[in-house]
């Protein structure tokens, strides 16, 4: 996973806004959103829960997805997740 701006966050085919939601809601929103896209496509998840990064790492590991990058803008986090084979 990359914490830098090396990835194009605009490459996401779907954006899910989970700002204002606390664990486990951002992960639940990610699970629903990622089911709506095709393998190898990317989801952009927006969250402001300080624990969302760790929760999404575990979600991706267990779900066969890849957390490509994350960046912080103020108190908001942007997570770029690539859907895996599962």
N, C-alpha and C positions, 0 to 999 in steps of 0.2 A: 504494500500500500504506500502511496505517495502523499506526503503532506505538502508538496509544492504545487506550483501552478503549471506543471508539465502537461496536464490533461486539459482537453477542451470540454469544459462543463456544458457547453451548448450542444454537444453531441448526443445528449440524452434525448430519448424519444418520448419520455414521460417525466413529469415533475410532480412530486408529492410533497405537499406542505404540511409538515408535522410540528410546526412551531406552536408553542403554547401547550404542547402535550408532554407529559412525563412518562417515564418507563412504566409499562412496556408498550405504550401506544405508538411511539415512532417505529419500533420494530414491527408491530402489527400492521401499521400502515404500509411499511416497506414490503411486507409479505404479500399483502393484497395487491399492491401496485405492480410488483415484479411478476405476479401471475398474469398480468395483462400485456406483457411484452414478450417478444420472441427471444430465443437463446442468442447470446452475444450482443443483444441490444443493451442500452444503458438507461438506468433510472437515476434521476437527480432527486435526492431526498433533502429537504430543508428541515432543520431541527434546531431548537435552542436548549434542549435538555442536556446538561453537562455530562451525562452518562451515555448519551446516544452513541458516541464513537465506539466505546467498548462493546455495547450491546449489539451494534451493527457488525462489528468484527466477528463476534460469535455467531450471529445470524448467518453471515456469509460463509463462514467456515463450515457450519453444520448444513447449510443449504446448497453448497456447491457453487456459490456465487463468488465474485471477486470485488472487494472494496478497492477500486482503482485509485481513488484520491479523495482527499478532504481538504477543505479550506475554511478558515474562519473569517467572517465579515461582521465586525462588531460582536454582538453576542450570539449571532446566528452561525450555524455550521452548515456547509454544503457537502454532501456525500455523493460521490459518483460510484454507482454500483453496476457491475456488468453481470447480467443474468447467465448462470451456468447451465449445465446439461440437465440437472434435476428439476 
